[in-house]
């Protein structure tokens, strides 16, 4: 992944996991961020526009393709854009938090994304356990908590908290494996 390579070139430690939807999530971290229980997530996904929710993907037969420009598996009337997001994931005993730092469905310039990630890391290095949630609120355009989801649907809210914590725990496991590999 190009962004992961760029982060690593800049000296930012990363691990990559796949989401339940099959998307690659790059997690950037520092020792201080691990201590604060905050992880930076960088995600890129494809968005489909102009597609009815029940519409199935089209089968692409390369031998009989009329237009080589069509994306494989996309309905002919679909507009596809890439969404890029930078978020912070954390949780406490009662709720999970996902702070939205940046989202675009336009071009995400690699150097701009790198600078954003570096700035977030620099600010988090100045935080402590008592100020981190307040500091993240200042940095973020918005935040979604498991409490927000529970207000709309109790069952989904509880599973949302569980899935966010499972993602965090998986990332911490991969980070530990990555850190151990560096020592060897």
C-alpha positions as a Python dict, from the first residue, in 0.01 Angstrom:
ca = {
    (1, 'X'): (0, 0, 0),
    (2, 'X'): (150, 331, -104),
    (3, 'X'): (37, 530, 203),
    (4, 'X'): (174, 268, 442),
    (5, 'X'): (510, 285, 262),
    (6, 'X'): (507, 666, 279),
    (7, 'X'): (428, 663, 652),
    (8, 'X'): (709, 413, 712),
    (9, 'X'): (950, 621, 503),
    (10, 'X'): (867, 916, 732),
    (11, 'X'): (945, 701, 1039),
    (12, 'X'): (583, 645, 1140),
    (13, 'X'): (513, 293, 1266),
    (14, 'X'): (217, 124, 1100),
    (15, 'X'): (27, -202, 1089),
    (16, 'X'): (-245, -303, 844),
    (17, 'X'): (-560, -504, 913),
    (18, 'X'): (-867, -580, 708),
    (19, 'X'): (-1206, -454, 818),
    (20, 'X'): (-1515, -673, 820),
    (21, 'X'): (-1597, -518, 480),
    (22, 'X'): (-1259, -629, 341),
    (23, 'X'): (-1103, -282, 339),
    (24, 'X'): (-743, -229, 440),
    (25, 'X'): (-704, -13, 749),
    (26, 'X'): (-364, 139, 812),
    (27, 'X'): (-303, 204, 1180),
    (28, 'X'): (-33, 457, 1269),
    (29, 'X'): (95, 460, 1624),
    (30, 'X'): (362, 569, 1867),
    (31, 'X'): (454, 439, 2212),
    (32, 'X'): (276, 737, 2367),
    (33, 'X'): (-39, 670, 2164),
    (34, 'X'): (-39, 308, 2286),
    (35, 'X'): (-10, 434, 2645),
    (36, 'X'): (-302, 673, 2586),
    (37, 'X'): (-504, 393, 2421),
    (38, 'X'): (-554, 593, 2101),
    (39, 'X'): (-480, 465, 1751),
    (40, 'X'): (-484, 660, 1426),
    (41, 'X'): (-674, 489, 1144),
    (42, 'X'): (-626, 568, 775),
    (43, 'X'): (-886, 409, 547),
    (44, 'X'): (-958, 426, 177),
    (45, 'X'): (-1275, 276, 31),
    (46, 'X'): (-1474, 285, -289),
    (47, 'X'): (-1813, 456, -292),
    (48, 'X'): (-2075, 369, -552),
    (49, 'X'): (-2318, 636, -665),
    (50, 'X'): (-2618, 598, -893),
    (51, 'X'): (-2676, 236, -795),
    (52, 'X'): (-3006, 111, -658),
    (53, 'X'): (-2951, -72, -327),
    (54, 'X'): (-3097, -396, -467),
    (55, 'X'): (-2907, -382, -796),
    (56, 'X'): (-2667, -668, -848),
    (57, 'X'): (-2318, -646, -987),
    (58, 'X'): (-2287, -713, -1356),
    (59, 'X'): (-2090, -1007, -1485),
    (60, 'X'): (-1802, -900, -1699),
    (61, 'X'): (-1716, -1126, -1991),
    (62, 'X'): (-1381, -997, -2120),
    (63, 'X'): (-1427, -1171, -2458),
    (64, 'X'): (-1752, -984, -2528),
    (65, 'X'): (-1681, -657, -2348),
    (66, 'X'): (-1808, -357, -2541),
    (67, 'X'): (-1628, -93, -2337),
    (68, 'X'): (-1287, -168, -2186),
    (69, 'X'): (-1319, 140, -1962),
    (70, 'X'): (-1593, -16, -1744),
    (71, 'X'): (-1491, -119, -1394),
    (72, 'X'): (-1516, -493, -1342),
    (73, 'X'): (-1821, -587, -1138),
    (74, 'X'): (-1978, -240, -1134),
    (75, 'X'): (-2321, -175, -1283),
    (76, 'X'): (-2295, 35, -1597),
    (77, 'X'): (-2472, 332, -1439),
    (78, 'X'): (-2248, 343, -1128),
    (79, 'X'): (-2020, 633, -1054),
    (80, 'X'): (-1731, 521, -837),
    (81, 'X'): (-1534, 752, -611),
    (82, 'X'): (-1272, 682, -352),
    (83, 'X'): (-1328, 796, 4),
    (84, 'X'): (-1035, 859, 233),
    (85, 'X'): (-1069, 906, 607),
    (86, 'X'): (-835, 969, 896),
    (87, 'X'): (-978, 885, 1236),
    (88, 'X'): (-873, 820, 1593),
    (89, 'X'): (-1013, 512, 1766),
    (90, 'X'): (-1020, 483, 2144),
    (91, 'X'): (-1247, 353, 2418),
    (92, 'X'): (-1298, 351, 2791),
    (93, 'X'): (-1495, 115, 3016),
    (94, 'X'): (-1830, 257, 2907),
    (95, 'X'): (-1802, 364, 2541),
    (96, 'X'): (-1598, 369, 2226),
    (97, 'X'): (-1499, 687, 2045),
    (98, 'X'): (-1417, 741, 1679),
    (99, 'X'): (-1289, 1093, 1620),
    (100, 'X'): (-1317, 1204, 1257),
    (101, 'X'): (-1013, 1411, 1168),
    (102, 'X'): (-1046, 1416, 791),
    (103, 'X'): (-1280, 1271, 527),
    (104, 'X'): (-1286, 1334, 154),
    (105, 'X'): (-1425, 1171, -154),
    (106, 'X'): (-1186, 1377, -363),
    (107, 'X'): (-819, 1320, -425),
    (108, 'X'): (-626, 1253, -103),
    (109, 'X'): (-282, 1389, -181),
    (110, 'X'): (-23, 1162, -16),
    (111, 'X'): (196, 1443, 118),
    (112, 'X'): (-106, 1625, 265),
    (113, 'X'): (-218, 1304, 435),
    (114, 'X'): (134, 1247, 567),
    (115, 'X'): (150, 1598, 713),
    (116, 'X'): (-193, 1556, 873),
    (117, 'X'): (-86, 1230, 1035),
    (118, 'X'): (242, 1385, 1156),
    (119, 'X'): (56, 1682, 1307),
    (120, 'X'): (-191, 1458, 1488),
    (121, 'X'): (91, 1244, 1627),
    (122, 'X'): (281, 1556, 1739),
    (123, 'X'): (-25, 1691, 1923),
    (124, 'X'): (-100, 1354, 2085),
    (125, 'X'): (257, 1334, 2214),
    (126, 'X'): (169, 1641, 2427),
    (127, 'X'): (-150, 1483, 2568),
    (128, 'X'): (-193, 1288, 2887),
    (129, 'X'): (-458, 1042, 3001),
    (130, 'X'): (-666, 1318, 3161),
    (131, 'X'): (-661, 1555, 2861),
    (132, 'X'): (-660, 1318, 2563),
    (133, 'X'): (-1037, 1313, 2500),
    (134, 'X'): (-1055, 1692, 2522),
    (135, 'X'): (-749, 1726, 2298),
    (136, 'X'): (-900, 1489, 2041),
    (137, 'X'): (-1225, 1686, 2047),
    (138, 'X'): (-1027, 1999, 1956),
    (139, 'X'): (-858, 1821, 1664),
    (140, 'X'): (-1164, 1645, 1526),
    (141, 'X'): (-1439, 1759, 1294),
    (142, 'X'): (-1672, 1526, 1483),
    (143, 'X'): (-1693, 1217, 1697),
    (144, 'X'): (-1913, 910, 1700),
    (145, 'X'): (-1946, 722, 2026),
    (146, 'X'): (-2112, 393, 2101),
    (147, 'X'): (-2355, 600, 2314),
    (148, 'X'): (-2463, 783, 1997),
    (149, 'X'): (-2540, 452, 1828),
    (150, 'X'): (-2723, 318, 2137),
    (151, 'X'): (-2954, 622, 2135),
    (152, 'X'): (-3079, 511, 1794),
    (153, 'X'): (-3070, 136, 1842),
    (154, 'X'): (-2967, -34, 2169),
    (155, 'X'): (-2881, -366, 2008),
    (156, 'X'): (-2667, -208, 1734),
    (157, 'X'): (-2503, 21, 1988),
    (158, 'X'): (-2385, -266, 2205),
    (159, 'X'): (-2255, -460, 1903),
    (160, 'X'): (-2091, -138, 1774),
    (161, 'X'): (-1901, -98, 2103),
    (162, 'X'): (-1799, -464, 2091),
    (163, 'X'): (-1680, -445, 1729),
    (164, 'X'): (-1485, -122, 1794),
    (165, 'X'): (-1314, -279, 2096),
    (166, 'X'): (-1239, -595, 1895),
    (167, 'X'): (-1081, -382, 1619),
    (168, 'X'): (-875, -194, 1878),
    (169, 'X'): (-761, -520, 2040),
    (170, 'X'): (-671, -669, 1700),
    (171, 'X'): (-466, -360, 1617),
    (172, 'X'): (-286, -376, 1952),
    (173, 'X'): (-205, -744, 1886),
    (174, 'X'): (-64, -662, 1541),
    (175, 'X'): (131, -371, 1689),
    (176, 'X'): (284, -604, 1951),
    (177, 'X'): (379, -850, 1674),
    (178, 'X'): (528, -565, 1469),
    (179, 'X'): (723, -430, 1765),
    (180, 'X'): (852, -779, 1847),
    (181, 'X'): (964, -833, 1487),
    (182, 'X'): (1170, -511, 1505),
    (183, 'X'): (1358, -643, 1809),
    (184, 'X'): (1457, -970, 1640),
}
